Amino acid sequence: HQWTRQTLEKPNFSGRRVHRFSPVVTEDAIYQGNALDSLVAYSRPKGQEIWRLRVEEGVEGGAQLSEGLLYFGANDGTLYAVRAQDGKT
């Protein structure tokens, strides 16, 4: 089953590249960041959005998943640790 999803919260009409983040893939979810506004978790089986964490200036550098926490540095200069299940910091 193939599907595609837009990770941006609103359309991007600038020339800035928005997808340098390599997705984090688990059995149940796919986590994808973009360079403009957010990190998003999708259900892997169905492609539905599970949660969205709005991050000013976005997330480009990738993430690491460990023991249920997703760690990533964002373009706002903050290092985040969020629960993979619900996106809460």
N, C-alpha and C positions, 0 to 999 in steps of 0.2 A: 504494500500500500504506500503510494507516494503522495506527498503533500508539500506545499510551500506556504510560508507565512511571512508577513511583513512585520519586522520587529520595531519599526518606528511608530511612535505614538501619533505623529502627524506627518504629512508629506514633507519631503526634503527637496527643495528646488535649488539648492546650492551645488557647487561642484565638489564639495567635500566628500571623501570616501567614508562610507558609514559602516562597513563590515570587515574589519580587520581581526575581530575577535574569533578565535577558533572555538566552535561549540563544545560544551561539555556534555557528553552523552552517557546516560545510564540506562538501565533496563526499563525504567518507568518514565524518564523525563529527558528533555533536551534543554539546556540553558544557553542562551545566546544574548550577547551584548551588542550594542551599536554605539557609534562614536558621537551620537547627538543627544540622546535623552534617556536611555534605560537599559536594564538587564531584564530579560523575559524568560520565564520557564514555561515550556509546553509539555503536554502529555505526549509521550512518545507513541503510544498505541493509536491515539485519535487525533492528535494535532491541536487540541484545544489549549488555549492559554490558561495556565494554572495561576500564575501571579506575574505582576510587573512591578519592578522596583525602579521608580523614577530617580535618575541621577543626572543632575545638571552637568552638561558637557559630556555625558555618556561614559561608556566603558569600552576600551579598545584592547587592553593588554592581555586578555585571557583570564582564566580563573582556575582554581584548584579545588577539588572536592575532597574533603576528608571528614570521616565520622559524622556525616549528615550536615556539615557546614561547608558553604561555598565561600572561598576567600578570593578577593580580587581588589586590585588597585583601580581607581577610577580617575577620569580626567579632571575631577574637581580637587584632586590632591589627597583624597581620603583612601585609606585601606579599609575595606569592608569585610565583615564576616556575617553572612546571613544564613538562616536555616534553609536548606534546600527544599524542604517540604512546603514552606509558606512564604519565603522571602523576607521574613522578619529579621531585623538586625539584632 
